[in-house]
Amino acid sequence: MHTGLRDDQLARSLAAAAGLRLVALRETHVGPGSDYSDAAALRKAADLQSHEFLAAELASLRPADAVLSEEGADDRGRLSASRVWIIDPLDGTREYGEPGRSDWAVHVALWQDGQLTAGAVALPAAGVVLSTAEPPQPREDSGQVPLRILVSRTRPPEFVQRLAGDLGAVLVPMGSAGAKAAAVMLGEADAYVHAGGQYEWDSAAPVAVAQAAGLHASRIDGGPLRYNQADPSVADILICPNAIAQKLLGAIERSQYAGHRGRSAGSTANHAH
């Protein structure tokens, strides 16, 4: 069914198909008496089945390409490859295992010769797929007051409270990175800020689609996001409309500096006593 598709179309088709499988698995196997009445078992099965589906499809349809997946062994041959698919078979595994939550996603992205050239973020429980094949309409600063900044439900960066205070913003906890990036793309929030605890598969597809939609996507110091690296961890990320990017980058820098200064003062005080 995927024969002859362009890379961006293939990314969209695979993310959507994997998402439908995950929805069906959750609907069929939740509750007492099911194969996965334990949420942890359901999450584990979903991660594995989605990975196996995507890996098999890519092996069949793009056999010469390398794959980097959260659920697969890291084949270091990817470092010398010119084309690498970066996939997260289930982003927001915790949310997937919580009945009724829709803030989980499937990510499929293609890195080619140093750049993200195609990507798709499926939000299966919401029936939404955002992709570089048909990028969301470019958006600018919504003028929303206060700014709505999306942060991790479980690992919000330590400095974000200071950031919110500086900007007079409100922090909105949400599940997967893909869901948060999608909310910014769709105008449901103004920015996504994260630091620590992520890998390339968490952000490659969201960044590919966000950039195709004309949004700003960078490290929180304004530096570029790089993919297909030997160490696949991604230290931090900012996604927002270009119109407020410099404002946010400046506030992030101030917030981090204030936190560093506070820790240094605390260390000195403790030492003195």
N, C-alpha and C positions, 0 to 999 in steps of 0.2 A: 504493500500500500504506500510505501515511501519511495518507490523507484522514481528517479528523475527529479527529486526535490532539490532545490537550492539548499545551501547550508542553513540559512536562516529559517526556511520553511521546515527543514528537517528538525531543527531544534524545537520549534513550536509544536510540531506534530508529536515528537517523542515526549516532550514534557506533558502535553495534554493526555496522551495515551497512558503514560505512567500514572498520572493523576487519577484518571478514571479507574484504574486498577486498585489504587489505594483507597478510593472512596468505596468501591465494592467490597474490598477486604474489611474495611472498618464496619460497614453496614451489616455484613454477613456474620462477622465473628466478634461481636461485642455482646457481653452479658452472660449470665449464668448458663452453664451447659454448652457454651460455644468452645471452639478449639482454643480461643484466646481470651478466656474469661479474665485472665490476669493481664492488666494493661501493659506490663513490661514485656510479656511474651508477644503481645500484639505488635508493639513497637518494633521489637527485634525482627519479627517476621516481615513486617512492612518494609523496613530498611533493606533487608536482604532480597526480598522478592522484587522490589523496585530496582535495586542495583542490578540484579541478574537480568531483568527485562531490558534495561537501557544498555547494559554492556553487550548483550547478545545482539541487539538491534544495530548498535554501532559497529560491532565486529562484522556483521553481515553487510551493512550498507556503506561503511567507510573503513574497510579492512586495513588500509595503509596508515590510518591515523592512530595516534596514541590516546589513551584515556587516563584521566586522573579522577578518581571517585572517592568520596568519603568512605565508602564501604568496601573498596577494593585495595589490594596490595599495591603499593607505589612502585610502578615499573620505572626505574631511573632512566630507561631508554628515552623517556619523554623529554629529557633535558636536551637531547640532540635532535628531537623531532621538529618539523616545521609546522605541524598541525596537531593540536592536543585538545580533546574534548574534556572539559572540566564540569563534572556533574555532582550534584547533591541529590541522591534518589529520594530523600525525604528530609527537607529542612524544616525544623520545628517538630522533632520527634515527640518531645514532651507534650506539645499541644495536640498532636495527632491522637495521642492516647487518652485525651480528655474529651469525653462525649460533648458534642455540640460546638466545639471550637473550630473556627475556620482559618486561624492565623498560622497555617502551615503550608508548605509549598514544595514544588519540584523544580530544580534548577538544571538547565542544560545550556552550556556555553561552549563556544569554539574559540580557542586562542590560536592565532596563525601569524607566524613570523613577527612575534613581539607585540601583537595587538589582539584585543578581543574583537572578533569580526562578526560574531553571531551569538544570539542568546535568547532564551525564553524562560519566563517565570510563570509557572502554572499555580494558581490558587484553587485547587480542585473542589474544595468544599464550598467555595463561593462561585464556582462556574466561570472563572476568569483566567485567561491566558494573555500575558503581556509579552511581546516579542519584538525583536529587531526586524522581523518580516513586515510587521505593521506597527511601528512604534506609536505609543500614546502621543497625543497632541502635545507639542511643547507648551509648558506653562511657566509663568513668571511668578513673582511674589504675589501671593493672594491678598496681601494687605491685612491678613487675619491678625487681630490683636486680642489676646496675647498670641505669640508664636506657639505652635504646637510641635514639640520636639519628641520624636519617637526614640525610646530606649528599650533595652532588653528587659524582659520580665524578671529574669533570674540573675543577670550579671550587669546591671547598669554601671557605667564608669563612675568612679568615686567623685570626679570633678563636676558631674552634670548638675548637681544641686546648686553649686556656685554659678555654673553657666546659666541656669534658669533664672537665678536671682539677678544676675548681671543684665540679662535681656528682658526680664519681666515675662518670661516664657512659662508655659506649663509643660510638664513632662508626662508623656503618654506611654505607659508600658505596653508592649505588644510582643507576640511570639517570634516567629521566624524572621530572619534577615530579609527574605524574599517578601514576606507580608509587609514589613516596614517600608522597604523600598517601593513596593507597589502603592502603598498608601500615599507616599510623597508624589509619585508619578500621577496618581489619580486626583490629587488635590485634597485628599482627606487629612493630610498633615503637611507641615512646612519643612521639616528636616528630619533626617535620621543620623544620629551620632552614636558611634560605638568605639570602644577601645578595649582590646584584649580578648582572648578566647575565641578567635575566629580563624578560619582557614580559607584557602582559595575557593573551595567549592561553596562556601557560605556566601561569597559576594560576587563571583565572576559573572554569573548570569544576571543578577540584579544590576550590576554596574554596566554591563553591555547594553541592557535595555534602557537604563536611565540615561546613559550618554547618547543613545540613539534618539531618545525623546528630548534631547537638548538640555538636560539637567547637569549640574555640577556634581562630579564624583571624584573624591581625592582622599588622601590621608588627612588626618585632622591638623597637620601642620601645613596643608596645602600641596604637599608633594604628590607625585603620581602613584597610582596603584599599579603594581607590577605582578604579572602572573606567570605560571610555569617556572617558578623558582625552585632551587634545590630544597630550600625550606619552605613548605607550602603555607606556613602561618602568615596571617595578615594582621598586622599590629592594631590597626584602627581604620575608621572610615567615616566620611561625611558625604551624604547625598542631600542635595537641596536645589532649589532654583538658583540660577546664576545671579539673580538680582540681590540675593541676600547672602551669597557665599562669603564675600569679604567681611561682612558684618559678623557672621558666625565664626569664621576663622580667627578674627581678632578677639572675640569673646572667649573662644576656647583657649587661646593662648593666655589670656589674662587669668582664666579660671585655673588652668594648670599651674601657672606661676604662683598664684595665691596659695594653692594647695601645697606646692613645694616649699614655699616660704613658711607656711604654717607648720609643716612637719619639721623643718630645720629649726624653727624657734622652739618647738616642743622638745626636740632632741637636746638642744642646748640647755633648756630649763631642767630637763630630767638629769642631765649630766651635772648641772650645777648643784642639784639637790642630792 
